[in-house]
Amino acid sequence: MGMTSFLLGTILALLWAPMAQAEVLLQPDFNAEKFSGLWYVVSMASECKVFLDKKDHLSMSTRAIRPTEKGGLHVHMEFPGADGCNQVDAEYLKVGPEGHFRVPALGYLDVRIVDTDYSSFAVLYIYKELEGALSTMVQLYSRTQDVSPQALRAFQDFYPTLGLPDEMMVMLPKSDVCNPESKEAP
């Protein structure tokens, strides 16, 4: 009896551990300096209820990223909204290895740069808490508003591994509400 119940308990504990967390890899030798600059969020996939309710009304947003002294990232986000351009600044705090962060201000418990070539695309994994519910989100970043086929492939190969079906993915339309090109440099 003792051994069987111990094994059963161990198996149940393994099953209850968050599966997706263990499988998500990090970009090897992540370089925050090379990752800095402007990115467009061109596609997302998530099972988050808030996201699924809004996904058909979302547009491309931007992330202006610079490294912090402590190995984290300072991220300036701009989201087009019905009432103009919404801006949020967030600190991505380094956790453990390079390319692994958490963002307490946004409820992001686990953020990982999964894949990037720095010059054209990045795939980000986010495990977050929103309105009391935990969810997984995958974002595809692109240096331009037109995403490359290779970038799209990397993204589309990755999010299903987290159990996210295609209907939870959205390609975001372009928007001029927060157009960085239209702003005059100070």
Secondary structure by P-SEA (a helix, b strand, c coil): caaaaaaaaaaaaaaacccccccccccccccccccccbbbbcccccccaaaaaccccccbbbbbbbbccccccbbbbbbbccccbbbbbbbbcccccccbbbbccccccbbbccccccccbbbbbbbcccccccbbbbbbbbccccccaaaaaaaaacccccccccccccbbbbbccccccccccc
